[in-house]
Amino acid sequence: MSTQPHIGHLIQATLKEQGRTVVWFARQLCCDRTNVYKIFSKESIDTGLLYKISTILGVDFFSSISVRFKADAMQRLE
């Protein structure tokens, strides 16, 4: 059985894959860099913030979590 995805790590990896900087991301979120690093360290975050991040990065993080959930559910049924 797999563990809950670490959403902060997923966001950080996506930002890196897109070639975006932490400074750019902080500006998009209207916060400073230290808050972005706090987001990267969080295993879970508020859905409102996740929606905003998904919109900024153009990635449906909710779908990523859902796919993981469904895979875990299927594993439990086996």
C-alpha positions as a printed Julia matrix, in Angstrom:
78×3 Matrix{Float64}:
  0.0    0.0     0.0
  1.44   3.4    -0.91
  1.44   6.43    1.32
 -0.3    9.75    0.94
  1.44  11.89   -1.66
  3.52  14.75   -0.24
  1.8   17.66   -1.96
  4.61  20.11   -1.23
  7.11  17.87   -3.01
  4.73  17.47   -5.97
  4.37  21.25   -6.27
  8.13  21.79   -5.99
  8.84  19.15   -8.63
  6.26  20.67  -10.98
  7.75  24.12  -10.56
 11.19  22.73  -11.37
  9.9   20.78  -14.4
  8.35  23.97  -15.74
 11.62  25.88  -15.29
  9.94  28.38  -12.97
 11.74  30.08  -10.1
 10.66  30.35   -6.5
 10.65  34.13   -6.91
  8.25  33.88   -9.88
  5.99  31.5    -7.95
  5.98  33.74   -4.87
  4.94  36.71   -7.02
  2.1   34.68   -8.54
  0.91  33.7    -5.06
  1.37  37.25   -3.72
  3.65  36.07   -0.94
  7.36  35.96   -0.22
  9.83  33.2    -0.9
  9.84  31.92    2.68
  6.14  31.09    2.36
  6.81  29.17   -0.85
  9.44  27.08    0.93
  6.91  26.42    3.71
  4.46  25.16    1.06
  7.15  22.82   -0.29
  7.61  21.35    3.2
  3.91  20.63    3.79
  2.51  17.13    3.35
 -0.99  18.58    2.96
 -2.43  22.04    2.3
 -5.74  23.85    2.26
 -7.87  23.06   -0.79
 -8.31  26.76   -1.6
 -4.55  27.22   -1.77
 -4.15  24.02   -3.78
 -6.75  25.29   -6.25
 -4.86  28.58   -6.62
 -1.55  26.75   -7.12
 -3.15  24.4    -9.65
 -4.43  27.4   -11.6
 -1.08  29.21  -11.52
  0.92  26.17  -12.65
 -1.74  24.8   -14.99
 -1.67  21.42  -13.27
 -4.62  19.6   -11.7
 -3.07  18.47   -8.42
 -6.48  17.24   -7.28
 -6.46  14.75  -10.14
 -2.95  13.6    -9.2
 -4.12  12.9    -5.67
 -7.28  11.19   -6.93
 -5.31   8.84   -9.18
 -3.1    7.87   -6.21
 -6.19   7.33   -4.04
 -7.83   5.07   -6.65
 -4.65   3.02   -7.05
 -4.44   2.55   -3.28
 -8.11   1.56   -3.12
 -7.64  -1.03   -5.85
 -4.62  -2.45   -4.02
 -6.67  -2.83   -0.83
 -9.33  -4.77   -2.75
 -6.82  -7.29   -4.09
